[in-house]
Amino acid sequence: MHHPRYWTNSPVGLAEAPTGRNRQSQPGAKELIYLDHQASTSMHPAALAATQEAMLALNANPHAHEHAAGWRAADAIETARREIAEAIGGDPDEIVFTAGATEANNLALIGTAAQPGERLKLVVTAFEHKAVLEPARELERRGFDLVIAPVTRAGLVDLDALGRAIDEQTLLVSCMAVNNELGTVQPIEAVARLCRHVGALLHVDAAQALGWSAVDVLSFDADLVSLSAHKAGGPKGVGALWVRREIRDRIGPINFGGDQEGGLRPGTLPTALCIGFGAACRHLPTAAELDEWRARRKTFEQRLCKAFPGAMINGSEVERHPGAISLTFPDGDAETLILRLQPHVAISRGSACTSGIPEPSHVLRAICLDARACDRTVRISIGRSTTQDELDRAFEAIRQAYLDLVN
């Protein structure tokens, strides 16, 4: 498949983009192979084109209701809102634009807790993204009872333990749809049944799910669903919270200063980013693309395990993000290995939101990896547009870097 120059795996994107420490400047040097798509993925060409066009053509404030320029911007945003809603099986008036999934998660948790009534208990799983764990801990500091529900070694929520944690005092349960480090797909429908049994609300962080059409709010039976544009081929700086219409009056704003987004999220919406988000949702991968994507990942995973006897893949294979690989090497140090790969191959130790924190990944610890195993673990995220040639070259680079490290 031929991809335009801006549909690449490079985080820089355009071939004419400025050079930096992650690109080689030597004549004939190969472009960096980007395998960190769970941190952020390339913009889809249609999303990039739509964003650029809107930046040039729609300069008015979309909330300026007195003139045609404002009407055009507002109409374009409403089109994007409809495209996002259609991608997840919701309705346009249930979409609240945010600056990203982090803000959406904060709005879901802290906004719901703004009017809790008699329920003062929150339940979140142990391997949630920090954008869920930290708001939950903030609410604990404000007097809420916080329960961190355990997960299994396979990287799945422990439904039995979760069921014991959820009771009639529970206001909200938060369970991610797809884990951001392991790629494991969680049994959201089963979690929803536990919530419905006691009348608790369910929030789902679906940031890692939208990019491969794995979000259906009706099947989820959720009340709140967080979305991220830049994990799904859209621009950075925009996301959304889907709020089920029936519970809209049970959530309040966490910021103040305007009545935009139905009073839930004040501030001028970034027209071009919203439009780019909508365009990305129009171009999510087809079933055939998903099959090819998953097959490339499985083959790459098998090559790695064969090349490094004793290596371990973390997380259930039953259902997983099509490009996600969490690999624990039998020896060596992940941080040093990643540095040895620069500037040729971009992989990571885990979530970009934990960068610079000198402690083992809380996700890996939640699935019972000890500190030494955590230190030997990398996250490899193959993208929708990653080519077989790139994977072949990345494999050789990783193999050689590892051999140099341990010998």
Secondary structure as UniProt FT lines:
FT   TURN            5..6
FT   TURN            15..16
FT   TURN            21..22
FT   TURN            27..28
FT   STRAND          33..34
FT   TURN            37..39
FT   HELIX           45..57
FT   TURN            62..63
FT   TURN            65..66
FT   HELIX           68..88
FT   HELIX           92..94
FT   STRAND          95..98
FT   HELIX           101..113
FT   TURN            117..118
FT   STRAND          121..125
FT   TURN            126..127
FT   HELIX           130..141
FT   TURN            142..143
FT   STRAND          145..149
FT   TURN            153..154
FT   HELIX           159..165
FT   TURN            168..169
FT   STRAND          170..174
FT   TURN            180..182
FT   STRAND          184..185
FT   HELIX           188..198
FT   STRAND          201..205
FT   TURN            207..209
FT   HELIX           210..212
FT   HELIX           217..220
FT   STRAND          224..228
FT   TURN            230..233
FT   TURN            236..237
FT   STRAND          239..243
FT   HELIX           245..250
FT   HELIX           261..263
FT   HELIX           271..282
FT   HELIX           287..307
FT   TURN            309..310
FT   STRAND          312..313
FT   TURN            322..323
FT   STRAND          324..328
FT   HELIX           334..340
FT   TURN            341..344
FT   STRAND          345..346
FT   HELIX           352..354
FT   TURN            355..356
FT   HELIX           362..366
FT   TURN            367..368
FT   HELIX           371..375
FT   STRAND          377..381
FT   TURN            384..385
FT   HELIX           388..406
//
